[in-house]
Amino acid sequence: MRRDITVLLLAKIYRISAYCRHIFYEVMNTYFLFRSHTQWRKNSFSCRKQKTMHLNLWLLIQFSIIFIMIVKVTGDTESKNRCSFDEETLWLKITTGNKFFAGTDDNVHVFLLGANGIVCRANLDNPGNDRKRNNVDKYIICCPKGFLNDDREINMFALTHMAFKGNKGQTGYNDWFIERIELGTRGKVILNYRLHAWTSSEIQGTVIFSKVDKKNYVNF
């Protein structure tokens, strides 16, 4: 999957680079029309200086485009998971906040308690680099048949992230700034909550929502 992302990234960078090179040349040609050729020849040093400035500007444009494309390709992720015919399909969308070090590499799990008393749990791990700063990651959760009642509601939602272990066995803690959590199924949004808060696997990496009436959930 990372190889596919790399190929896609390089292809997009090549196309955007070629397009921007064309635009850059057009802008420079238009600019030169307003400059006298005599003025440019008066001082060779000034001419070299102008060329250096244009080259630096072009490099800045190129690096900016590459950075934007990298952020775009490695940004939002979406699950490729598909549920079988005898399972209930739910989608979970998590928005990571736009703050420094807002993302996490922790192992993330979700636990759901259906209105029928059936428990559903899943490990959240999308292809690519999910749960990074300002990401919107969409996961597919497969629950047992009968998990949802006729109103397609749940009694409790719990999301927890646990510290990851490195290659040498060391434990690493990643705080996670969650902006919004959305849960739904086909044709209905079950939960839509703006959390806008930090969670820490070192202290308490669990977010729990419990149903208080037919329309509202409370976070505790």
C-alpha angles and dihedrals in degrees: 000000000000088000090054090050091050093051091048091048094050092047093051092046091052094050095045092045092053092048093048091047089057092048091047093053091048092051092048092049091051090048093052091054089068094050125081115239089218092058091053092052097050095079120027091190091056089049092053090047092053091049090051090051091051091049091051090049091051092050090049091053091049095050092046091053092048091050092050092049092049091052091047097048095042093040127081115025134199130200120250091200118128124195123223123245092261094056134079114242120219129171126216122197119193123186116202114212126253097247134115111278090002094143129082140208093200122126107263125204133178128208123194130189112202125215087250091058094254117140122221125186136176143175112238112223122138127189110267128022105322131179095036128142113302092358124147106206122187119201131189116222121197114206131183119275111273093027091124121058124217091279090050094231136141132213099214141013122195127180121185134177122199130200115270125230122230128224091271094049096258118143119237125196121208120187113215127210107208115195102180140358122203127181127182150139134219108318097355140077107215099182131015113171131162103215099172093181144113121253124193129201088203093060109015120337097175128106115191130187121188127192114246100173140347094290108023138069127190126215117223 
